[in-house]
């Protein structure tokens, strides 16, 4: 399982890629693997306001539906339209083609409170052990 | 219930599943494969080629002796007397109120020897029902030592012909015992996927070898090992009810659309009076299929509406891999209000999804 070093991570298994004042957001390799085959992604509308720690999207697999929590607060400025016809991209390429939205951050320093790759991996090991 | 399965019943094939990289999980008190490569790929393998499932959690109970037929006739809804040796029948065990204790298949293995196959979670309840009707001249013998390996899909005949050639003689809903490595193994033309296929019931010690033989024989046929995830999407595309979801002790065969499996004229059986009474007084609800129109996916317990009026509840729902749209089973009330083609809405976590009322199956497949 891969956790790229240039991303930041949440305990709810979302990732963030900082692009200037914007944050690209998706779910991690761990999250997509746990979900199984993704068959539907409910992507928020352009201009939607998202709150760090609140639900902003849903990812649904053949067996269940999972909330996706916003890692940072801000406004949706890009949404991955291609997930409408190809939700499997979340499974196939979670850090690339499977991104969900880009958020213009209200406070870019929020990213500092997210985990780096090493911390996220350690967090998951502690979860697995518990 | 433990995640790693310590408190659950184990299948003798567990090591095979782990070696194949299966994701295991709890179902009906058992620790079983949920998926291997992925539910969508497994579903497609069964619809287009072949899939093999470990469904060893399915119960097996032998009913034998001079009184076996009389016992089954009183315990079950279907006419067991109509089943020839080598044949099988689908029916239900009911409680006194007409509620469904379990739905099950009865195979007639010999003149006075039957194999009853209940759902995993209902084995004890069915054994109790059978024992209560057995009298002195019928024996009820649980056979937890038997496994079940289901081979399903358009290429199941090619595949099973290489492993248990005698199975090819069977017609749909027939089963008999054949000798496999010197021991009797029940082979049957049955399943829960809507595809043509077989269920093989070897004793535990032969099961791993038979499982491996099936996988080897299927190598050039596009066979996939399949988990309970695909079993559920496959059965739901056919509209087959699952006990515990779509049918239960609180629902009768008249509500569930299973009247075809009730032989009212065969004589008395548990629940018959209650069903006749319900038929007289009116059936409160009816199990329908719902086909979603948009992208939303219905799940069990979601409400069904006409405008603001709550008209029912989803009992099973999923994404249909074949249709690439949500499908569901739902009880709608009152019974005679709806007909195929009517439009309703499903409340999908606060959003309304349009749906059409249909008679399942949702897909044009047949296991015959």
Contacts between the chains, C-beta under 8 A, distances in Angstrom:
chain1	res1	chain2	res2	distance
A	36	B	23	7.9
A	36	B	35	6.3
A	36	B	38	6.5
A	36	B	39	5.9
A	36	B	229	6.9
A	37	B	38	5.0
A	37	B	39	5.3
A	37	B	40	4.4
A	37	B	41	7.9
A	39	B	40	7.6
A	39	B	297	7.0
A	39	B	319	4.2
A	39	B	321	7.9
A	40	B	295	5.6
A	40	B	296	7.7
A	40	B	297	5.8
A	40	B	319	6.9
A	58	B	349	7.7
A	60	B	297	5.6
A	60	B	319	7.3
A	61	B	39	7.9
A	62	B	39	4.3
A	62	B	40	6.5
A	62	B	229	6.0
A	62	B	233	6.0
A	62	B	318	6.4
A	62	B	319	5.6
A	62	B	321	7.2
A	63	B	34	7.8
A	63	B	39	7.0
A	63	B	229	5.8
A	63	B	232	7.9
A	63	B	318	7.9
A	64	B	299	8.0
A	65	B	297	7.4
A	65	B	299	7.0
A	65	B	349	7.4
A	84	B	295	7.5
A	88	B	40	7.9
A	91	B	38	7.9
